[in-house]
Amino acid sequence: MPISVFELFKVGVGPSSSHTVGPMLAAFNYVTSLRERGFIDKVSCLEIHLYGSLSATGIGHGTDQAIIMGLMGERPDTIDPCVITPRIEKLKEENTLQLGQQADVPFRWQQDLYFHEKCLPYHPNAMSIITYTNVGEILYENTFYSVGGGFVIDQAQVDTGQVDSDIAEIPFNFNNAAELLSYCQKESMSISDIMLENEKVWRSEEEIRSGLWKIWQVMCECIDNGLSNEGILPGGLNVKRRARLLHQRLQSAEQNTCLIASTFSAMEWVNIFALAVNEENAAGGRMVTAPTNGAAGIIPAVLHYYMKFQVGSSEKDIVKFLLAAGAIGILCKKNASISGAEVGCQGEVGSACAMAAAGLAEVMGGTPEQIEHAAEIGLEHNLGLTCDPVGGLVQVPCIERNAIATVKAINAAQMALRGDGTHFISLDKVIRTMRDTGKDMLDKYKETSRGGLAVNAIEC
């Protein structure tokens, strides 16, 4: 299946691409189908059913609210995050849902929203929406799967085997890193050049560059918001925002020219940028899936650091960075998963770390082989990483985990650039290992908050 870089980098809202962005889009698609069938005005009541990971951590991830907003006709890429809380509060007070901004339908939060422990066979992130007529007959029912990174498929696609809706023919249809490197060598092109040619199937070069620039602007706005806002993050853990204070301290610190101070300064900058993004994510702010919300801070932090401190950096670097990073994200999604509910956090933070390392190596002038090596290092040293958010919230350990992975990504790029691109373990083998590790990983470590830190951090 051809995957566009704009499918990996999507504007949405926090705190989760699979549990917030995907469910909101699924609900929006459901309403669209109702409207196309002429059913909206015939709806008397509706039910929402959540399964597996969407049920286990849905409340902490805002899944319930996201679905309601989608049913109200909102999309994750256009919704104003500030309207969510007041509209949800109004719904709970009046027990009325404005379906598709068109029809008022009775909805009782405690009775019409169901959380099921069981998982549906296709994917652990599953949800069903059912609408009924005034005589209790099912009007329309559909089941959706949020498969990570905001990607959504429905039951009909699963039943027919048509989960790959895009059948576009791209000039360089690589399915693994070996094929990607072969194209680069044969055509004497960089990884970002290969990606650019593929993207031209869907958009003009001008549209690609302007689209990626817009993605970058949202990333920058997210960082700026994270550096401006303070207080306690929602959800009940009483986690305090740190990015603003750390940023102020770093700015006011006396300049120290010694080597260790310079190293610490570099780490502090990328740490702060990553913390800023993921604190905004935890607060439900606007962000970009990169490739998911849970790992959204890594790529912006590394790229922001490069753009801020690299002499001569330009808009062209942003395009090259995101295209090269996108190529690695495509490989991870095609051959393993970017869903924490499917393979643990190695699929989210691990993939993002590999993507950031590849992007940085690309703009630093690395060869395709060095870029592949950078991605391999970044992913290899996140293998086995579990997804065990405390309280079902994308806060602990998620926020700090992004900061740590930014430093890993920079180190991975630096190590790869010091070599000639030859190395012992290929990126393809590491991605395959991530997939196999995810299969072997117990479900309690895959975004259910039933194992790991999620239970050991809670005092009985």
Secondary structure as the mmCIF struct_conf table of DSSP 4:
data_model
#
loop_
_struct_conf.conf_type_id
_struct_conf.id
_struct_conf.beg_label_comp_id
_struct_conf.beg_label_asym_id
_struct_conf.beg_label_seq_id
_struct_conf.end_label_comp_id
_struct_conf.end_label_asym_id
_struct_conf.end_label_seq_id
HELX_RH_AL_P HELX_RH_AL_P1 VAL A 5 LEU A 8
BEND BEND1 PHE A 9 PHE A 9
STRN STRN1 VAL A 11 VAL A 13
BEND BEND2 GLY A 14 PRO A 15
HELX_RH_PI_P HELX_RH_PI_P1 SER A 17 VAL A 21
HELX_RH_AL_P HELX_RH_AL_P2 GLY A 22 ARG A 37
TURN_TY1_P TURN_TY1_P1 GLY A 38 GLY A 38
HELX_RH_3T_P HELX_RH_3T_P1 ILE A 40 LYS A 42
STRN STRN2 CYS A 45 TYR A 51
HELX_RH_AL_P HELX_RH_AL_P3 GLY A 52 ALA A 56
BEND BEND3 THR A 57 THR A 57
HELX_RH_AL_P HELX_RH_AL_P4 GLY A 58 HIS A 61
TURN_TY1_P TURN_TY1_P2 GLY A 62 GLY A 62
HELX_RH_AL_P HELX_RH_AL_P5 THR A 63 LEU A 71
TURN_TY1_P TURN_TY1_P3 MET A 72 GLY A 73
TURN_TY1_P TURN_TY1_P4 PRO A 76 THR A 78
HELX_RH_3T_P HELX_RH_3T_P2 PRO A 81 VAL A 83
HELX_RH_AL_P HELX_RH_AL_P6 ILE A 84 GLU A 94
TURN_TY1_P TURN_TY1_P5 ASN A 95 ASN A 95
STRN STRN3 THR A 96 LEU A 99
TURN_TY1_P TURN_TY1_P6 GLY A 100 GLN A 102
STRN STRN4 ALA A 103 PRO A 106
HELX_RH_AL_P HELX_RH_AL_P7 TRP A 109 ASP A 112
STRN STRN5 LEU A 113 PHE A 115
BEND BEND4 GLU A 117 LYS A 118
HELX_LH_PP_P HELX_LH_PP_P1 CYS A 119 LEU A 120
BEND BEND5 PRO A 121 TYR A 122
BEND BEND6 PRO A 124 PRO A 124
STRN STRN6 ASN A 125 TYR A 132
TURN_TY1_P TURN_TY1_P7 ASN A 134 VAL A 135
BEND BEND7 GLY A 136 GLY A 136
STRN STRN7 ILE A 138 GLY A 148
TURN_TY1_P TURN_TY1_P8 GLY A 149 GLY A 150
STRN STRN8 PHE A 151 ASP A 154
HELX_RH_AL_P HELX_RH_AL_P8 GLN A 155 THR A 160
TURN_TY1_P TURN_TY1_P9 GLY A 161 GLY A 161
BEND BEND8 PRO A 171 PHE A 172
BEND BEND9 ASN A 175 ASN A 176
HELX_RH_AL_P HELX_RH_AL_P9 ALA A 177 GLU A 187
TURN_TY1_P TURN_TY1_P10 SER A 188 SER A 188
HELX_RH_AL_P HELX_RH_AL_P10 ILE A 191 GLU A 199
TURN_TY1_P TURN_TY1_P11 LYS A 200 TRP A 202
BEND BEND10 ARG A 203 ARG A 203
HELX_RH_AL_P HELX_RH_AL_P11 GLU A 205 SER A 228
BEND BEND11 GLY A 231 GLY A 231
STRN STRN9 ILE A 232 ILE A 232
HELX_LH_PP_P HELX_LH_PP_P2 LEU A 233 LEU A 233
TURN_TY1_P TURN_TY1_P12 PRO A 234 GLY A 235
BEND BEND12 GLY A 236 LEU A 237
HELX_LH_PP_P HELX_LH_PP_P3 VAL A 239 VAL A 239
STRN STRN10 LYS A 240 LYS A 240
HELX_LH_PP_P HELX_LH_PP_P4 ARG A 241 ARG A 241
HELX_RH_AL_P HELX_RH_AL_P12 ALA A 243 SER A 252
BEND BEND13 ALA A 253 ALA A 253
HELX_LH_PP_P HELX_LH_PP_P5 GLU A 254 GLN A 255
BEND BEND14 CYS A 258 CYS A 258
HELX_RH_AL_P HELX_RH_AL_P13 LEU A 259 ALA A 282
TURN_TY1_P TURN_TY1_P13 ALA A 283 GLY A 284
STRN STRN11 ARG A 286 VAL A 288
BEND BEND15 ALA A 290 PRO A 291
BEND BEND16 ASN A 293 ASN A 293
TURN_TY1_P TURN_TY1_P14 GLY A 294 GLY A 297
HELX_RH_AL_P HELX_RH_AL_P14 ILE A 298 PHE A 309
BEND BEND17 GLN A 310 GLN A 310
TURN_TY1_P TURN_TY1_P15 VAL A 311 GLY A 312
HELX_RH_AL_P HELX_RH_AL_P15 GLU A 315 ASN A 335
BEND BEND18 ALA A 336 ALA A 336
BEND BEND19 ILE A 338 ILE A 338
HELX_RH_AL_P HELX_RH_AL_P16 GLY A 340 VAL A 343
HELX_RH_3T_P HELX_RH_3T_P3 CYS A 345 GLY A 347
TURN_TY1_P TURN_TY1_P16 GLU A 348 GLU A 348
HELX_RH_AL_P HELX_RH_AL_P17 VAL A 349 VAL A 363
TURN_TY1_P TURN_TY1_P17 MET A 364 GLY A 365
HELX_RH_AL_P HELX_RH_AL_P18 PRO A 368 GLU A 380
TURN_TY1_P TURN_TY1_P18 HIS A 381 GLY A 384
STRN STRN12 CYS A 387 CYS A 387
HELX_RH_3T_P HELX_RH_3T_P4 VAL A 390 GLY A 392
BEND BEND20 VAL A 394 VAL A 394
TURN_TY1_P TURN_TY1_P19 VAL A 396 PRO A 397
HELX_RH_AL_P HELX_RH_AL_P19 CYS A 398 LEU A 417
TURN_TY1_P TURN_TY1_P20 ARG A 418 ARG A 418
BEND BEND21 GLY A 419 GLY A 419
BEND BEND22 GLY A 421 GLY A 421
BEND BEND23 PHE A 424 ILE A 425
HELX_RH_AL_P HELX_RH_AL_P20 LEU A 427 ASP A 440
BEND BEND24 MET A 441 MET A 441
HELX_RH_3T_P HELX_RH_3T_P5 ASP A 443 TYR A 445
STRN STRN13 LYS A 446 LYS A 446
BEND BEND25 GLU A 447 GLY A 451
TURN_TY1_P TURN_TY1_P21 GLY A 452 GLY A 452
HELX_RH_AL_P HELX_RH_AL_P21 LEU A 453 ASN A 456
TURN_TY1_P TURN_TY1_P22 ALA A 457 ALA A 457
BEND BEND26 ILE A 458 ILE A 458
#
